[in-house]
Amino acid sequence: MLYQIRHVTRFDYAEPVAFARNNLRLKPILWSGQQLEDHALIIEPQGRVFPARAEAGLANVVRLVVEQSARTLSIESRARVRVDRPVPMPDASDPVLADIARWARESRDASPAGPAAYLFPSPRIPLDRDIAAWCAADLDPERGVLDAALALALRIQREFAFDPAATLVDTPPREAFRKRGGVCQDFAQIMISGLRAAGLPAAYASGYIRTLPPPGKPRLVGADATHAWVLVWAGPALGWVGVDPTNGIWMAGDHIVVAIGRDYADVAPIDGIVLGWGAQQMRVSVDVEPLEQVPA
């Protein structure tokens, strides 16, 4: 499948802002099953854009500096991405969770994609006793890794309500868990917290999901916005496998990965500072347009 993605973020300031410096993580990364064919940034007013270092996780980071007075700042990202990613199929020969946990502890892979970096609590995803106990029902150490990951994602989808009014971007996983509601970020964080509590490497994936479903299929939750889901390390042979607890599905042909990290702080599409005073309003729109269907 070939996708055309348009992601527009607009800041409106009550009073002119004299200076803005932002980190942008909007260019999809190179990842298994997807290929970036084109990417462009359109920024108004124009500023200086230059590469920056990803402090954690896997992300294409650029720094934007705007040094002129402005009442608005518009950042538009346009990308063309080809996705050809099969749906994972659990099998009796899959490694069990006990082996995954042991292999991750023994791993000497210090790269950004190494499993050891995603074993431990992170600033936005602490371990929580209640979440760990609830997730443990699906995480028997002798259960196959793919079977367990999908079972946990499906239970989150069944038992939690998608409710954008229930949480904010900085709501901790414990609060969303208590409310049994939230958005894709909350569901991903809850699942990651439970997996890490069981000694399993779990990463936070940020990106997009197709806007228009195939004929006869229901619309996926999380379209028309950035989306979040979970990557589970399934051992040296299977590697990182994505699962989407918001929709109860695997990461396959409907998902486009933009960035991967320990939690949202590593992969936020835009963060930074402005010099000014008064209120600001941010509006975001995302359109993911399928351009062609990959032949079966």
C-alpha positions as protocol buffer text, in pm:
chain_id: "A"
residue {
  index: 1
  type: MET
  ca { x: 0 y: 0 z: 0 }
}
residue {
  index: 2
  type: LEU
  ca { x: 124 y: 348 z: -90 }
}
residue {
  index: 3
  type: TYR
  ca { x: 11 y: 630 z: 142 }
}
residue {
  index: 4
  type: GLN
  ca { x: 15 y: 1007 z: 107 }
}
residue {
  index: 5
  type: ILE
  ca { x: 24 y: 1172 z: 452 }
}
residue {
  index: 6
  type: ARG
  ca { x: -47 y: 1534 z: 535 }
}
residue {
  index: 7
  type: HIS
  ca { x: 3 y: 1642 z: 896 }
}
residue {
  index: 8
  type: VAL
  ca { x: -62 y: 2009 z: 978 }
}
residue {
  index: 9
  type: THR
  ca { x: 0 y: 2172 z: 1316 }
}
residue {
  index: 10
  type: ARG
  ca { x: -101 y: 2535 z: 1365 }
}
residue {
  index: 11
  type: PHE
  ca { x: -22 y: 2749 z: 1669 }
}
residue {
  index: 12
  type: ASP
  ca { x: -221 y: 3069 z: 1724 }
}
residue {
  index: 13
  type: TYR
  ca { x: -79 y: 3310 z: 1982 }
}
residue {
  index: 14
  type: ALA
  ca { x: -280 y: 3574 z: 2168 }
}
residue {
  index: 15
  type: GLU
  ca { x: 18 y: 3810 z: 2145 }
}
residue {
  index: 16
  type: PRO
  ca { x: 309 y: 3815 z: 1899 }
}
residue {
  index: 17
  type: VAL
  ca { x: 583 y: 3565 z: 1979 }
}
residue {
  index: 18
  type: ALA
  ca { x: 937 y: 3695 z: 1931 }
}
residue {
  index: 19
  type: PHE
  ca { x: 1120 y: 3362 z: 1910 }
}
residue {
  index: 20
  type: ALA
  ca { x: 1035 y: 2994 z: 1877 }
}
residue {
  index: 21
  type: ARG
  ca { x: 1254 y: 2684 z: 1889 }
}
residue {
  index: 22
  type: ASN
  ca { x: 1097 y: 2346 z: 1825 }
}
residue {
  index: 23
  type: ASN
  ca { x: 1207 y: 1986 z: 1783 }
}
residue {
  index: 24
  type: LEU
  ca { x: 1016 y: 1818 z: 1498 }
}
residue {
  index: 25
  type: ARG
  ca { x: 972 y: 1440 z: 1478 }
}
residue {
  index: 26
  type: LEU
  ca { x: 752 y: 1427 z: 1171 }
}
residue {
  index: 27
  type: LYS
  ca { x: 956 y: 1236 z: 912 }
}
residue {
  index: 28
  type: PRO
  ca { x: 877 y: 861 z: 921 }
}
residue {
  index: 29
  type: ILE
  ca { x: 1173 y: 645 z: 1016 }
}
residue {
  index: 30
  type: LEU
  ca { x: 1320 y: 355 z: 824 }
}
residue {
  index: 31
  type: TRP
  ca { x: 1156 y: 48 z: 977 }
}
residue {
  index: 32
  type: SER
  ca { x: 1075 y: -307 z: 882 }
}
residue {
  index: 33
  type: GLY
  ca { x: 788 y: -324 z: 633 }
}
residue {
  index: 34
  type: GLN
  ca { x: 787 y: 40 z: 525 }
}
residue {
  index: 35
  type: GLN
  ca { x: 983 y: 262 z: 289 }
}
residue {
  index: 36
  type: LEU
  ca { x: 981 y: 641 z: 282 }
}
residue {
  index: 37
  type: GLU
  ca { x: 960 y: 765 z: -78 }
}
residue {
  index: 38
  type: ASP
  ca { x: 931 y: 1139 z: -20 }
}
residue {
  index: 39
  type: HIS
  ca { x: 907 y: 1392 z: 263 }
}
residue {
  index: 40
  type: ALA
  ca { x: 878 y: 1770 z: 281 }
}
residue {
  index: 41
  type: LEU
  ca { x: 822 y: 2035 z: 547 }
}
residue {
  index: 42
  type: ILE
  ca { x: 628 y: 2355 z: 476 }
}
residue {
  index: 43
  type: ILE
  ca { x: 666 y: 2614 z: 752 }
}
residue {
  index: 44
  type: GLU
  ca { x: 509 y: 2959 z: 781 }
}
residue {
  index: 45
  type: PRO
  ca { x: 667 y: 3192 z: 878 }
}
residue {
  index: 46
  type: GLN
  ca { x: 989 y: 3046 z: 747 }
}
residue {
  index: 47
  type: GLY
  ca { x: 1263 y: 2961 z: 990 }
}
residue {
  index: 48
  type: ARG
  ca { x: 1595 y: 2780 z: 1004 }
}
residue {
  index: 49
  type: VAL
  ca { x: 1570 y: 2401 z: 994 }
}
residue {
  index: 50
  type: PHE
  ca { x: 1868 y: 2176 z: 1068 }
}
residue {
  index: 51
  type: PRO
  ca { x: 1924 y: 1818 z: 1189 }
}
residue {
  index: 52
  type: ALA
  ca { x: 1924 y: 1743 z: 1560 }
}
residue {
  index: 53
  type: ARG
  ca { x: 2022 y: 1436 z: 1759 }
}
residue {
  index: 54
  type: ALA
  ca { x: 1755 y: 1196 z: 1885 }
}
residue {
  index: 55
  type: GLU
  ca { x: 1824 y: 1188 z: 2258 }
}
residue {
  index: 56
  type: ALA
  ca { x: 1642 y: 856 z: 2300 }
}
residue {
  index: 57
  type: GLY
  ca { x: 1461 y: 608 z: 2086 }
}
residue {
  index: 58
  type: LEU
  ca { x: 1434 y: 596 z: 1709 }
}
residue {
  index: 59
  type: ALA
  ca { x: 1328 y: 923 z: 1544 }
}
residue {
  index: 60
  type: ASN
  ca { x: 1422 y: 1162 z: 1265 }
}
residue {
  index: 61
  type: VAL
  ca { x: 1463 y: 1487 z: 1456 }
}
residue {
  index: 62
  type: VAL
  ca { x: 1509 y: 1834 z: 1309 }
}
residue {
  index: 63
  type: ARG
  ca { x: 1535 y: 2163 z: 1493 }
}
residue {
  index: 64
  type: LEU
  ca { x: 1319 y: 2456 z: 1381 }
}
residue {
  index: 65
  type: VAL
  ca { x: 1417 y: 2808 z: 1488 }
}
residue {
  index: 66
  type: VAL
  ca { x: 1190 y: 3104 z: 1405 }
}
residue {
  index: 67
  type: GLU
  ca { x: 1345 y: 3440 z: 1490 }
}
residue {
  index: 68
  type: GLN
  ca { x: 1079 y: 3678 z: 1365 }
}
residue {
  index: 69
  type: SER
  ca { x: 772 y: 3810 z: 1543 }
}
residue {
  index: 70
  type: ALA
  ca { x: 461 y: 3604 z: 1462 }
}
residue {
  index: 71
  type: ARG
  ca { x: 101 y: 3559 z: 1574 }
}
residue {
  index: 72
  type: THR
  ca { x: 74 y: 3219 z: 1410 }
}
residue {
  index: 73
  type: LEU
  ca { x: 309 y: 2930 z: 1332 }
}
residue {
  index: 74
  type: SER
  ca { x: 208 y: 2663 z: 1080 }
}
residue {
  index: 75
  type: ILE
  ca { x: 410 y: 2340 z: 1043 }
}
residue {
  index: 76
  type: GLU
  ca { x: 303 y: 2105 z: 766 }
}
residue {
  index: 77
  type: SER
  ca { x: 461 y: 1765 z: 705 }
}
residue {
  index: 78
  type: ARG
  ca { x: 397 y: 1581 z: 379 }
}
residue {
  index: 79
  type: ALA
  ca { x: 517 y: 1224 z: 334 }
}
residue {
  index: 80
  type: ARG
  ca { x: 473 y: 945 z: 84 }
}
residue {
  index: 81
  type: VAL
  ca { x: 529 y: 603 z: 242 }
}
residue {
  index: 82
  type: ARG
  ca { x: 502 y: 253 z: 99 }
}
residue {
  index: 83
  type: VAL
  ca { x: 395 y: -12 z: 350 }
}
residue {
  index: 84
  type: ASP
  ca { x: 425 y: -384 z: 284 }
}
residue {
  index: 85
  type: ARG
  ca { x: 404 y: -555 z: 622 }
}
residue {
  index: 86
  type: PRO
  ca { x: 248 y: -899 z: 675 }
}
residue {
  index: 87
  type: VAL
  ca { x: 8 y: -969 z: 959 }
}
residue {
  index: 88
  type: PRO
  ca { x: 191 y: -1166 z: 1233 }
}
residue {
  index: 89
  type: MET
  ca { x: 57 y: -1516 z: 1289 }
}
residue {
  index: 90
  type: PRO
  ca { x: 98 y: -1676 z: 1634 }
}
residue {
  index: 91
  type: ASP
  ca { x: 242 y: -2025 z: 1613 }
}
residue {
  index: 92
  type: ALA
  ca { x: 305 y: -2309 z: 1856 }
}
residue {
  index: 93
  type: SER
  ca { x: 677 y: -2275 z: 1783 }
}
residue {
  index: 94
  type: ASP
  ca { x: 692 y: -1911 z: 1901 }
}
residue {
  index: 95
  type: PRO
  ca { x: 927 y: -1848 z: 2194 }
}
residue {
  index: 96
  type: VAL
  ca { x: 757 y: -1827 z: 2533 }
}
residue {
  index: 97
  type: LEU
  ca { x: 760 y: -1519 z: 2752 }
}
residue {
  index: 98
  type: ALA
  ca { x: 1009 y: -1667 z: 2998 }
}
residue {
  index: 99
  type: ASP
  ca { x: 1262 y: -1706 z: 2716 }
}
residue {
  index: 100
  type: ILE
  ca { x: 1195 y: -1355 z: 2586 }
}
residue {
  index: 101
  type: ALA
  ca { x: 1260 y: -1205 z: 2930 }
}
residue {
  index: 102
  type: ARG
  ca { x: 1583 y: -1405 z: 2971 }
}
residue {
  index: 103
  type: TRP
  ca { x: 1712 y: -1321 z: 2624 }
}
residue {
  index: 104
  type: ALA
  ca { x: 1641 y: -950 z: 2681 }
}
residue {
  index: 105
  type: ARG
  ca { x: 1830 y: -950 z: 3011 }
}
residue {
  index: 106
  type: GLU
  ca { x: 2126 y: -1121 z: 2844 }
}
residue {
  index: 107
  type: SER
  ca { x: 2125 y: -900 z: 2534 }
}
residue {
  index: 108
  type: ARG
  ca { x: 2436 y: -692 z: 2467 }
}
residue {
  index: 109
  type: ASP
  ca { x: 2271 y: -492 z: 2187 }
}
residue {
  index: 110
  type: ALA
  ca { x: 2328 y: -127 z: 2286 }
}
residue {
  index: 111
  type: SER
  ca { x: 2169 y: 19 z: 1971 }
}
residue {
  index: 112
  type: PRO
  ca { x: 1850 y: 229 z: 1986 }
}
residue {
  index: 113
  type: ALA
  ca { x: 1656 y: -84 z: 1882 }
}
residue {
  index: 114
  type: GLY
  ca { x: 1818 y: -311 z: 2141 }
}
residue {
  index: 115
  type: PRO
  ca { x: 1566 y: -481 z: 2374 }
}
residue {
  index: 116
  type: ALA
  ca { x: 1743 y: -386 z: 2699 }
}
residue {
  index: 117
  type: ALA
  ca { x: 1658 y: -17 z: 2649 }
}
residue {
  index: 118
  type: TYR
  ca { x: 1287 y: -97 z: 2676 }
}
residue {
  index: 119
  type: LEU
  ca { x: 1286 y: -328 z: 2978 }
}
residue {
  index: 120
  type: PHE
  ca { x: 1269 y: -66 z: 3250 }
}
residue {
  index: 121
  type: PRO
  ca { x: 1028 y: 206 z: 3368 }
}
residue {
  index: 122
  type: SER
  ca { x: 1051 y: 537 z: 3183 }
}
residue {
  index: 123
  type: PRO
  ca { x: 955 y: 890 z: 3291 }
}
residue {
  index: 124
  type: ARG
  ca { x: 597 y: 869 z: 3160 }
}
residue {
  index: 125
  type: ILE
  ca { x: 543 y: 494 z: 3206 }
}
residue {
  index: 126
  type: PRO
  ca { x: 627 y: 390 z: 3562 }
}
residue {
  index: 127
  type: LEU
  ca { x: 559 y: 42 z: 3690 }
}
residue {
  index: 128
  type: ASP
  ca { x: 230 y: 9 z: 3875 }
}
residue {
  index: 129
  type: ARG
  ca { x: 125 y: -280 z: 4098 }
}
residue {
  index: 130
  type: ASP
  ca { x: -241 y: -276 z: 3991 }
}
residue {
  index: 131
  type: ILE
  ca { x: -162 y: -257 z: 3620 }
}
residue {
  index: 132
  type: ALA
  ca { x: 97 y: -533 z: 3655 }
}
residue {
  index: 133
  type: ALA
  ca { x: -150 y: -763 z: 3830 }
}
residue {
  index: 134
  type: TRP
  ca { x: -424 y: -698 z: 3574 }
}
residue {
  index: 135
  type: CYS
  ca { x: -196 y: -759 z: 3275 }
}
residue {
  index: 136
  type: ALA
  ca { x: -41 y: -1069 z: 3433 }
}
residue {
  index: 137
  type: ALA
  ca { x: -358 y: -1269 z: 3361 }
}
residue {
  index: 138
  type: ASP
  ca { x: -249 y: -1280 z: 2993 }
}
residue {
  index: 139
  type: LEU
  ca { x: 124 y: -1303 z: 3052 }
}
residue {
  index: 140
  type: ASP
  ca { x: 190 y: -1656 z: 3172 }
}
residue {
  index: 141
  type: PRO
  ca { x: 567 y: -1713 z: 3139 }
}
residue {
  index: 142
  type: GLU
  ca { x: 508 y: -2033 z: 2940 }
}
residue {
  index: 143
  type: ARG
  ca { x: 275 y: -1868 z: 2688 }
}
residue {
  index: 144
  type: GLY
  ca { x: 391 y: -1793 z: 2333 }
}
residue {
  index: 145
  type: VAL
  ca { x: 494 y: -1430 z: 2290 }
}
residue {
  index: 146
  type: LEU
  ca { x: 264 y: -1344 z: 1996 }
}
residue {
  index: 147
  type: ASP
  ca { x: -35 y: -1522 z: 2149 }
}
residue {
  index: 148
  type: ALA
  ca { x: 13 y: -1337 z: 2478 }
}
residue {
  index: 149
  type: ALA
  ca { x: 65 y: -994 z: 2319 }
}
residue {
  index: 150
  type: LEU
  ca { x: -250 y: -1015 z: 2110 }
}
residue {
  index: 151
  type: ALA
  ca { x: -457 y: -1150 z: 2400 }
}
residue {
  index: 152
  type: LEU
  ca { x: -357 y: -856 z: 2621 }
}
residue {
  index: 153
  type: ALA
  ca { x: -425 y: -603 z: 2344 }
}
residue {
  index: 154
  type: LEU
  ca { x: -770 y: -752 z: 2282 }
}
residue {
  index: 155
  type: ARG
  ca { x: -858 y: -740 z: 2652 }
}
residue {
  index: 156
  type: ILE
  ca { x: -761 y: -373 z: 2670 }
}
residue {
  index: 157
  type: GLN
  ca { x: -979 y: -304 z: 2366 }
}
residue {
  index: 158
  type: ARG
  ca { x: -1275 y: -488 z: 2522 }
}
residue {
  index: 159
  type: GLU
  ca { x: -1256 y: -346 z: 2871 }
}
residue {
  index: 160
  type: PHE
  ca { x: -1149 y: 15 z: 2814 }
}
residue {
  index: 161
  type: ALA
  ca { x: -1365 y: 286 z: 2655 }
}
residue {
  index: 162
  type: PHE
  ca { x: -1223 y: 516 z: 2389 }
}
residue {
  index: 163
  type: ASP
  ca { x: -1303 y: 854 z: 2548 }
}
residue {
  index: 164
  type: PRO
  ca { x: -1102 y: 1163 z: 2441 }
}
residue {
  index: 165
  type: ALA
  ca { x: -1251 y: 1359 z: 2733 }
}
residue {
  index: 166
  type: ALA
  ca { x: -1121 y: 1115 z: 2995 }
}
residue {
  index: 167
  type: THR
  ca { x: -751 y: 1204 z: 2981 }
}
residue {
  index: 168
  type: LEU
  ca { x: -496 y: 1466 z: 2879 }
}
residue {
  index: 169
  type: VAL
  ca { x: -159 y: 1423 z: 2709 }
}
residue {
  index: 170
  type: ASP
  ca { x: 16 y: 1412 z: 3049 }
}
residue {
  index: 171
  type: THR
  ca { x: -232 y: 1181 z: 3225 }
}
residue {
  index: 172
  type: PRO
  ca { x: -35 y: 901 z: 3396 }
}
residue {
  index: 173
  type: PRO
  ca { x: -118 y: 539 z: 3307 }
}
residue {
  index: 174
  type: ARG
  ca { x: -250 y: 470 z: 3656 }
}
residue {
  index: 175
  type: GLU
  ca { x: -527 y: 732 z: 3620 }
}
residue {
  index: 176
  type: ALA
  ca { x: -638 y: 605 z: 3279 }
}
residue {
  index: 177
  type: PHE
  ca { x: -633 y: 251 z: 3417 }
}
residue {
  index: 178
  type: ARG
  ca { x: -853 y: 353 z: 3709 }
}
residue {
  index: 179
  type: LYS
  ca { x: -1101 y: 528 z: 3478 }
}
residue {
  index: 180
  type: ARG
  ca { x: -1097 y: 236 z: 3231 }
}
residue {
  index: 181
  type: GLY
  ca { x: -1098 y: 496 z: 2956 }
}
residue {
  index: 182
  type: GLY
  ca { x: -881 y: 723 z: 2748 }
}
residue {
  index: 183
  type: VAL
  ca { x: -722 y: 737 z: 2404 }
}
residue {
  index: 184
  type: CYS
  ca { x: -460 y: 541 z: 2210 }
}
residue {
  index: 185
  type: GLN
  ca { x: -173 y: 692 z: 2410 }
}
residue {
  index: 186
  type: ASP
  ca { x: -328 y: 574 z: 2738 }
}
residue {
  index: 187
  type: PHE
  ca { x: -395 y: 221 z: 2614 }
}
residue {
  index: 188
  type: ALA
  ca { x: -41 y: 189 z: 2478 }
}
residue {
  index: 189
  type: GLN
  ca { x: 108 y: 313 z: 2806 }
}
residue {
  index: 190
  type: ILE
  ca { x: -101 y: 72 z: 3015 }
}
residue {
  index: 191
  type: MET
  ca { x: 2 y: -224 z: 2799 }
}
residue {
  index: 192
  type: ILE
  ca { x: 369 y: -122 z: 2803 }
}
residue {
  index: 193
  type: SER
  ca { x: 364 y: -83 z: 3182 }
}
residue {
  index: 194
  type: GLY
  ca { x: 221 y: -434 z: 3221 }
}
residue {
  index: 195
  type: LEU
  ca { x: 466 y: -591 z: 2978 }
}
residue {
  index: 196
  type: ARG
  ca { x: 769 y: -429 z: 3142 }
}
residue {
  index: 197
  type: ALA
  ca { x: 646 y: -539 z: 3484 }
}
residue {
  index: 198
  type: ALA
  ca { x: 657 y: -894 z: 3349 }
}
residue {
  index: 199
  type: GLY
  ca { x: 1019 y: -846 z: 3240 }
}
residue {
  index: 200
  type: LEU
  ca { x: 938 y: -805 z: 2871 }
}
residue {
  index: 201
  type: PRO
  ca { x: 1082 y: -536 z: 2638 }
}
residue {
  index: 202
  type: ALA
  ca { x: 805 y: -303 z: 2519 }
}
residue {
  index: 203
  type: ALA
  ca { x: 836 y: 20 z: 2319 }
}
residue {
  index: 204
  type: TYR
  ca { x: 602 y: 307 z: 2241 }
}
residue {
  index: 205
  type: ALA
  ca { x: 532 y: 352 z: 1868 }
}
residue {
  index: 206
  type: SER
  ca { x: 396 y: 676 z: 1727 }
}
residue {
  index: 207
  type: GLY
  ca { x: 267 y: 732 z: 1376 }
}
residue {
  index: 208
  type: TYR
  ca { x: -45 y: 711 z: 1167 }
}
residue {
  index: 209
  type: ILE
  ca { x: -320 y: 469 z: 1079 }
}
residue {
  index: 210
  type: ARG
  ca { x: -510 y: 467 z: 751 }
}
residue {
  index: 211
  type: THR
  ca { x: -797 y: 715 z: 729 }
}
residue {
  index: 212
  type: LEU
  ca { x: -1019 y: 526 z: 484 }
}
residue {
  index: 213
  type: PRO
  ca { x: -1088 y: 158 z: 559 }
}
residue {
  index: 214
  type: PRO
  ca { x: -1112 y: -101 z: 281 }
}
residue {
  index: 215
  type: PRO
  ca { x: -1464 y: -154 z: 143 }
}
residue {
  index: 216
  type: GLY
  ca { x: -1685 y: -330 z: 394 }
}
residue {
  index: 217
  type: LYS
  ca { x: -1443 y: -282 z: 684 }
}
residue {
  index: 218
  type: PRO
  ca { x: -1510 y: -61 z: 992 }
}
residue {
  index: 219
  type: ARG
  ca { x: -1324 y: 265 z: 1038 }
}
residue {
  index: 220
  type: LEU
  ca { x: -1022 y: 226 z: 1266 }
}
residue {
  index: 221
  type: VAL
  ca { x: -1009 y: 428 z: 1587 }
}
residue {
  index: 222
  type: GLY
  ca { x: -733 y: 688 z: 1584 }
}
residue {
  index: 223
  type: ALA
  ca { x: -754 y: 796 z: 1221 }
}
residue {
  index: 224
  type: ASP
  ca { x: -733 y: 1170 z: 1143 }
}
residue {
  index: 225
  type: ALA
  ca { x: -475 y: 1212 z: 1422 }
}
residue {
  index: 226
  type: THR
  ca { x: -140 y: 1081 z: 1525 }
}
residue {
  index: 227
  type: HIS
  ca { x: -177 y: 729 z: 1662 }
}
residue {
  index: 228
  type: ALA
  ca { x: 8 y: 527 z: 1926 }
}
residue {
  index: 229
  type: TRP
  ca { x: 53 y: 156 z: 1975 }
}
residue {
  index: 230
  type: VAL
  ca { x: 297 y: -97 z: 2124 }
}
residue {
  index: 231
  type: LEU
  ca { x: 603 y: -283 z: 1999 }
}
residue {
  index: 232
  type: VAL
  ca { x: 690 y: -607 z: 2175 }
}
residue {
  index: 233
  type: TRP
  ca { x: 1033 y: -764 z: 2134 }
}
residue {
  index: 234
  type: ALA
  ca { x: 966 y: -1125 z: 2036 }
}
residue {
  index: 235
  type: GLY
  ca { x: 1321 y: -1260 z: 2038 }
}
residue {
  index: 236
  type: PRO
  ca { x: 1615 y: -1254 z: 1797 }
}
residue {
  index: 237
  type: ALA
  ca { x: 1430 y: -1437 z: 1518 }
}
residue {
  index: 238
  type: LEU
  ca { x: 1099 y: -1247 z: 1521 }
}
residue {
  index: 239
  type: GLY
  ca { x: 1237 y: -913 z: 1637 }
}
residue {
  index: 240
  type: TRP
  ca { x: 1000 y: -626 z: 1718 }
}
residue {
  index: 241
  type: VAL
  ca { x: 632 y: -699 z: 1653 }
}
residue {
  index: 242
  type: GLY
  ca { x: 365 y: -426 z: 1671 }
}
residue {
  index: 243
  type: VAL
  ca { x: 22 y: -462 z: 1831 }
}
residue {
  index: 244
  type: ASP
  ca { x: -249 y: -197 z: 1857 }
}
residue {
  index: 245
  type: PRO
  ca { x: -453 y: -220 z: 2180 }
}
residue {
  index: 246
  type: THR
  ca { x: -688 y: 61 z: 2073 }
}
residue {
  index: 247
  type: ASN
  ca { x: -818 y: -143 z: 1780 }
}
residue {
  index: 248
  type: GLY
  ca { x: -721 y: -493 z: 1895 }
}
residue {
  index: 249
  type: ILE
  ca { x: -513 y: -562 z: 1583 }
}
residue {
  index: 250
  type: TRP
  ca { x: -155 y: -623 z: 1479 }
}
residue {
  index: 251
  type: MET
  ca { x: 60 y: -350 z: 1329 }
}
residue {
  index: 252
  type: ALA
  ca { x: 48 y: -444 z: 963 }
}
residue {
  index: 253
  type: GLY
  ca { x: -49 y: -267 z: 641 }
}
residue {
  index: 254
  type: ASP
  ca { x: -265 y: -2 z: 810 }
}
residue {
  index: 255
  type: HIS
  ca { x: 9 y: 147 z: 1031 }
}
residue {
  index: 256
  type: ILE
  ca { x: 286 y: 392 z: 939 }
}
residue {
  index: 257
  type: VAL
  ca { x: 565 y: 423 z: 1196 }
}
residue {
  index: 258
  type: VAL
  ca { x: 703 y: 772 z: 1249 }
}
residue {
  index: 259
  type: ALA
  ca { x: 904 y: 727 z: 1571 }
}
residue {
  index: 260
  type: ILE
  ca { x: 974 y: 470 z: 1842 }
}
residue {
  index: 261
  type: GLY
  ca { x: 1079 y: 537 z: 2200 }
}
residue {
  index: 262
  type: ARG
  ca { x: 1041 y: 446 z: 2564 }
}
residue {
  index: 263
  type: ASP
  ca { x: 731 y: 665 z: 2597 }
}
residue {
  index: 264
  type: TYR
  ca { x: 561 y: 970 z: 2445 }
}
residue {
  index: 265
  type: ALA
  ca { x: 833 y: 1207 z: 2561 }
}
residue {
  index: 266
  type: ASP
  ca { x: 1080 y: 1039 z: 2324 }
}
residue {
  index: 267
  type: VAL
  ca { x: 854 y: 1064 z: 2019 }
}
residue {
  index: 268
  type: ALA
  ca { x: 634 y: 1375 z: 2056 }
}
residue {
  index: 269
  type: PRO
  ca { x: 576 y: 1512 z: 1702 }
}
residue {
  index: 270
  type: ILE
  ca { x: 655 y: 1867 z: 1814 }
}
residue {
  index: 271
  type: ASP
  ca { x: 799 y: 2011 z: 2133 }
}
residue {
  index: 272
  type: GLY
  ca { x: 999 y: 2319 z: 2220 }
}
residue {
  index: 273
  type: ILE
  ca { x: 980 y: 2671 z: 2360 }
}
residue {
  index: 274
  type: VAL
  ca { x: 851 y: 3014 z: 2259 }
}
residue {
  index: 275
  type: LEU
  ca { x: 933 y: 3358 z: 2395 }
}
residue {
  index: 276
  type: GLY
  ca { x: 622 y: 3565 z: 2451 }
}
residue {
  index: 277
  type: TRP
  ca { x: 322 y: 3602 z: 2674 }
}
residue {
  index: 278
  type: GLY
  ca { x: -49 y: 3530 z: 2660 }
}
residue {
  index: 279
  type: ALA
  ca { x: -245 y: 3222 z: 2568 }
}
residue {
  index: 280
  type: GLN
  ca { x: -185 y: 2995 z: 2273 }
}
residue {
  index: 281
  type: GLN
  ca { x: -406 y: 2750 z: 2084 }
}
residue {
  index: 282
  type: MET
  ca { x: -284 y: 2447 z: 1893 }
}
residue {
  index: 283
  type: ARG
  ca { x: -482 y: 2277 z: 1617 }
}
residue {
  index: 284
  type: VAL
  ca { x: -376 y: 1955 z: 1447 }
}
residue {
  index: 285
  type: SER
  ca { x: -514 y: 1785 z: 1139 }
}
residue {
  index: 286
  type: VAL
  ca { x: -394 y: 1458 z: 985 }
}
residue {
  index: 287
  type: ASP
  ca { x: -494 y: 1299 z: 656 }
}
residue {
  index: 288
  type: VAL
  ca { x: -369 y: 955 z: 555 }
}
residue {
  index: 289
  type: GLU
  ca { x: -473 y: 881 z: 198 }
}
residue {
  index: 290
  type: PRO
  ca { x: -423 y: 535 z: 45 }
}
residue {
  index: 291
  type: LEU
  ca { x: -301 y: 586 z: -312 }
}
residue {
  index: 292
  type: GLU
  ca { x: -290 y: 227 z: -428 }
}
residue {
  index: 293
  type: GLN
  ca { x: -354 y: -123 z: -305 }
}
residue {
  index: 294
  type: VAL
  ca { x: -68 y: -373 z: -291 }
}
residue {
  index: 295
  type: PRO
  ca { x: -177 y: -681 z: -494 }
}
residue {
  index: 296
  type: ALA
  ca { x: -264 y: -984 z: -283 }
}
